[in-house]
Amino acid sequence: MELSFANRKLAKELADEKSIMRSYGTDNGRRICQRLADLMAAENLETLRFLPQLRAHELTGDRAGQISVDVKHPYRLLILPDHDETPRKPDGGLDWKRVTRVKIIEIADTH
């Protein structure tokens, strides 16, 4: 899957393993590196549903449209589909199988 970033600061923080470790610490940094590798290796967003350790799910409320991927409790990697037109199912829900590009918007505690 193709990855992009919400802003330059986040792109710089997640540019390589060394900068990730510096920004998020060793333990969280390793998990973030693994999650980024999982995202890049995935053919589409649907693939993430088969990796139970990721607990990928759509958020609701003021974060509707965002997708949460577990890093290490309580932190989550928050992503959005990055298509000109968001792929939707006939019922209006997100079509996870057609999402092949995502934008990483932040790493946060959503609880």
C-alpha positions as CSV (number, residue, x, y, z in Angstrom):
1,M,0.0,0.0,0.0
2,E,1.2,3.5,-0.7
3,L,1.7,5.8,2.4
4,S,1.6,9.6,2.6
5,F,1.7,11.9,5.7
6,A,-0.6,14.7,6.9
7,N,2.3,17.1,7.3
8,R,6.0,17.5,6.9
9,K,6.7,17.2,10.6
10,L,5.0,13.8,10.8
11,A,6.8,12.7,7.6
12,K,10.1,13.7,9.1
13,E,9.4,11.9,12.5
14,L,8.5,8.7,10.6
15,A,11.2,9.0,7.9
16,D,13.4,6.3,9.3
17,E,13.9,4.0,12.3
18,K,16.4,6.4,14.0
19,S,14.0,9.4,13.9
20,I,11.0,7.2,15.0
21,M,13.0,6.0,18.0
22,R,14.0,9.6,18.8
23,S,10.5,10.9,18.6
24,Y,8.6,8.0,20.2
25,G,11.1,6.0,22.4
26,T,12.5,2.6,21.9
27,D,9.4,0.4,22.7
28,N,6.8,2.5,20.9
29,G,9.3,3.2,18.1
30,R,9.8,-0.5,17.4
31,R,6.0,-1.0,17.2
32,I,5.5,2.0,15.0
33,C,8.2,0.7,12.6
34,Q,6.4,-2.7,12.5
35,R,3.0,-1.0,11.8
36,L,4.5,1.0,9.0
37,A,6.0,-2.1,7.5
38,D,2.6,-3.9,7.8
39,L,0.9,-1.0,6.0
40,M,3.5,-0.9,3.2
41,A,3.3,-4.7,2.8
42,A,-0.5,-4.8,2.6
43,E,-2.1,-5.0,-0.8
44,N,-5.1,-3.0,0.4
45,L,-6.7,-2.0,3.7
46,E,-8.8,-5.2,3.9
47,T,-5.5,-7.1,4.4
48,L,-5.1,-5.4,7.8
49,R,-8.3,-7.0,9.0
50,F,-6.6,-10.4,8.9
51,L,-3.8,-9.3,11.3
52,P,-5.5,-9.4,14.7
53,Q,-2.6,-7.6,16.5
54,L,-3.4,-4.5,14.5
55,R,-7.1,-4.3,15.6
56,A,-7.8,-2.0,12.6
57,H,-11.2,-0.4,12.8
58,E,-13.1,2.7,11.7
59,L,-13.7,5.4,14.3
60,T,-16.9,7.2,14.9
61,G,-18.0,10.6,16.3
62,D,-15.6,13.5,15.8
63,R,-13.1,11.1,14.2
64,A,-15.6,9.5,11.7
65,G,-13.8,8.4,8.6
66,Q,-10.5,7.8,10.3
67,I,-9.1,4.3,10.8
68,S,-7.3,3.3,14.0
69,V,-4.4,0.8,14.0
70,D,-3.0,-0.4,17.4
71,V,0.6,0.5,18.2
72,K,0.9,0.0,22.0
73,H,-1.8,0.8,24.5
74,P,-2.9,3.5,24.6
75,Y,-1.4,4.8,21.3
76,R,-2.9,4.3,17.9
77,L,-1.8,5.0,14.3
78,L,-4.6,7.1,12.7
79,I,-5.0,6.9,9.0
80,L,-7.4,8.0,6.2
81,P,-7.9,6.6,2.8
82,D,-5.9,8.8,0.4
83,H,-7.9,8.6,-2.8
84,D,-9.4,11.5,-4.9
85,E,-12.7,9.9,-4.2
86,T,-13.0,7.6,-1.2
87,P,-13.9,4.1,-2.3
88,R,-17.4,3.3,-1.0
89,K,-19.7,0.2,-1.0
90,P,-23.2,0.5,-2.4
91,D,-24.5,0.9,1.2
92,G,-22.2,3.9,1.7
93,G,-19.6,2.2,4.0
94,L,-15.9,2.3,3.3
95,D,-14.8,-0.4,0.8
96,W,-11.7,-1.6,2.5
97,K,-10.7,-3.8,-0.5
98,R,-10.4,-0.9,-2.8
99,V,-8.3,1.3,-0.5
100,T,-4.7,1.0,-1.7
101,R,-3.4,4.4,-0.5
102,V,-3.6,5.8,3.0
103,K,-2.5,9.0,4.7
104,I,-1.1,8.8,8.2
105,I,-2.6,11.7,10.1
106,E,-1.2,11.2,13.6
107,I,-0.1,8.8,16.4
108,A,-2.4,9.5,19.4
109,D,-4.3,8.2,22.4
110,T,-7.9,8.2,21.1
111,H,-9.4,7.3,24.5
